[in-house]
Amino acid sequence: MNIAFFGSSLVSSYWNGAATYYRGLLKALASLGHAITFYEPDAYERQQHRDISDPAWARVVVYPATLESLQRCMDDAVRHADVLVKASGVGVLDAELETRVPELARPGMITIYWDVDAPATLDALERDTAHHLRRMIPRYDLVLTYGGGEPVVNAYRAFGARYCEPIYNALDPETHYPVGADPAFACNLSFLGNRLPDREARVEEFFLRPARALPDMSFLLGGSGWEPRAMPANVRVLGHVGTGEHNAFFCSATATLNINRASMARYGFSPPTRIFEAAGAGACIITDSWAGIEQFLEPGTEILVAQNGDAVISALRGLDPARRERLARGARKRILSQHTYLHRARRVHELLDAQMRREAAA
């Protein structure tokens, strides 16, 4: 099928945490025979911070962030696509896109609302009874999310979704794999994540408090937005870390930390891309606690789960080299066997095929 995908960016991970998800999933869909066109706005300096060239497996269309340019892209997509996808969080003219996709779709075309931040979307819908998505969600054929499990599915059904299913983050083994340690990223504990309002308190608890309690250990903080904040003396702040450096970032630490945003932790079943990247790179992972982690990795044997900062401190103190290697090997083996983007793409392929059959029958 020809899939037209409107998202934040495929070619830049700059202030764009969904880049790894888009790349892994769409590349895997292309390997199954689908033709991908990705439409992204020229916004937020992402084109100035590209970290990949246009990939061979997708046509990338970058458009000026204007309504007129967006309309030209939508006209092009409607002419050629079998599947029309609007991802959440494009960041430019989202409401216009979300409204026009179901309205402009040709008969027989599959329309998908693909939510890469379902907790934020659902919270907005709960707060605003006049939100445009309240009337638009029932008009999409499918709602797919990259996390949230049953709580998110039930919430979307309550807003009238015809069908909703999580298509979780996963691993692309061709981009995230073990590499040699890099002294520039050497530390006892690393964390990679942009500074966001509903993450900052959890970073304070799970990362900065352990850093203050363990002055003899070294901590490494990657991601945009942290530079202005005062840090303990044993924390190094890197700023944005391009995807090409992620493998070395994860491999070079004794352990790497996953911290879910507060909204993701509340809904559960929302493993970030970083968990799969780190597991693929052969890292030992410590995560904050959230419902559903055992669906992806087994606590205690494949990942360490911390209820609070004290648990992170205990985990670091008790992490000898042998245990670190056992955890890292176990995580990588589990993810490769059950949670690659090819696994996810096969499920999307099944959903598209089933929807196409329903369209044909109707």
C-alpha positions, -999 to +999 in steps of 0.1 A: +000+000+000+010+036-004+012+052+030+012+090+034+024+099+069+022+134+084+045+136+114+070+159+132+102+147+115+117+116+101+152+131+094+158+150+126+157+139+163+162+174+175+134+181+201+117+151+184+116+120+206+094+102+181+121+101+155+134+066+165+099+053+165+091+067+131+123+054+115+122+019+129+085+013+122+083+029+088+115+012+076+101-021+087+068-014+069+087-006+038+105-039+040+071-056+039+064-039+006+046-007+016+056+026-001+061+054+025+059+092+020+066+112+051+055+148+052+072+170+078+072+208+084+103+230+083+100+240+119+119+241+153+153+242+135+150+205+129+162+207+093+193+226+105+199+197+129+193+167+106+210+135+118+201+113+088+198+119+051+166+111+033+164+073+036+161+050+006+130+034+021+109+066+022+102+097+002+105+127+025+086+159+017+096+189+038+071+218+035+071+254+048+051+258+079+021+275+063-015+265+056-011+269+019+020+246+018+003+220+040-028+220+017-006+213-013+010+183+005-024+170+015-037+173-020-006+153-032-012+127-004-049+122-012-041+117-049-016+089-044-021+073-010-041+042+001-035+051+037-035+086+052-019+090+086-019+120+109+005+116+138+000+136+170+025+164+179+035+175+144+038+209+161+025+229+131-012+232+121-021+201+141-058+209+144-061+217+107-044+184+098-065+164+123-097+179+109-089+176+072-075+141+070-109+124+075-127+151+055-104+149+024-099+111+023-111+094-009-137+065-006-118+034+003-088+052+017-078+042+052-074+070+077-053+066+109-048+089+139-014+078+153-009+091+188+027+092+199+017+108+232-017+094+241-016+105+278-012+142+268-039+139+241-064+122+263-058+146+292-064+175+267-097+159+256-108+154+292-101+191+300-117+206+269-152+196+260-150+216+228-117+200+217-118+194+179-106+158+183-138+149+203-157+151+170-129+139+147-117+107+165-149+088+155-142+096+119-108+079+117-108+042+107-081+034+132-065+050+162-030+036+169-008+046+198+027+039+208+018+030+243-008+031+270-022-004+270-058-011+280-063+022+299-056+042+267-076+018+245-106+022+268-103+060+269-102+062+232-132+040+228-150+063+252-143+091+228-158+071+200-128+055+183-139+028+159-108+007+167-078+015+189-046-006+195-011+002+209+018-003+185+046-001+210+081+013+207+106-014+197+142-020+185+157-016+151+187-039+154+204-023+124+207+011+142+210+002+179+236-024+187+266-029+210+297-008+203+329-002+221+328+020+252+336+057+246+355+075+274+335+107+266+304+089+278+320+069+307+300+072+340+283+051+366+248+062+355+236+079+324+202+094+315+191+106+281+159+127+278+149+163+269+138+186+297+100+186+298+076+199+325+061+166+334+094+148+335+115+172+356+103+163+390+109+126+383+144+134+370+150+152+403+139+121+423+154+093+402+186+109+388+197+140+407+189+129+442+210+097+437+238+119+423+238+140+454+238+109+476+267+093+457+293+120+453+320+093+446+301+082+415+298+100+381+265+108+364+259+118+327+228+138+316+220+140+279+192+158+262+181+194+253+171+220+278+191+210+309+220+235+305+205+264+325+197+242+355+222+240+384+236+205+388+255+185+415+293+186+409+294+149+398+268+154+370+280+163+335+254+178+311+259+171+274+230+188+257+215+172+226+229+138+218+224+128+181+211+093+173+244+084+158+260+086+193+232+068+212+249+034+211+281+046+226+262+067+251+243+036+264+272+012+262+297+034+280+279+037+313+278+011+341+240+015+339+216+037+321+184+051+335+149+053+320+125+078+335+090+080+321+072+113+320+046+115+348+017+111+324+032+080+308+039+065+342+003+072+352-012+053+323+014+026+323+023+002+294+043+031+278+079+020+273+099+048+258+121+044+227+151+047+250+145+014+267+146-005+234+176+015+221+195+009+253+187-028+254+197-032+217+230-014+225+237-040+253+232-016+282+222-025+318+190-006+324+174+008+355+139+021+351+114+039+373+084+018+381+053+017+359+025-008+352+033-032+324+070-033+324+070-071+327+053-072+293+085-060+277+114-070+302+115-092+333+122-072+364+153-084+383+167-106+355+164-083+324+159-048+339+161-032+374+130-014+385+132+014+411+103+027+430+121+059+440+155+075+442+166+054+472+161+022+451+183+037+423+210+044+450+207+007+462+208-006+426+240+013+418+257+002+450+249-034+443+257-035+406+289-056+402+302-063+367+289-098+365+254-088+374+255-059+350+265-082+321+237-107+330+211-080+330+224-065+297+225-099+279+190-108+292+175-076+280+190-077+246+180-113+240+144-106+251+140-075+229+155-092+198+132-122+202+099-103+208+102-065+204+117-054+171+101-030+147+096-059+123+074-075+149+054-042+152+052-037+114+038-071+109+009-063+132+003-030+115+003-048+081-024-072+095-045-043+107-043-025+073-051-057+055-081-063+077-093-027+073-089-029+035-110-060+034-137-043+054-136-013+030-139-036+000-168-055+015-186-022+023 
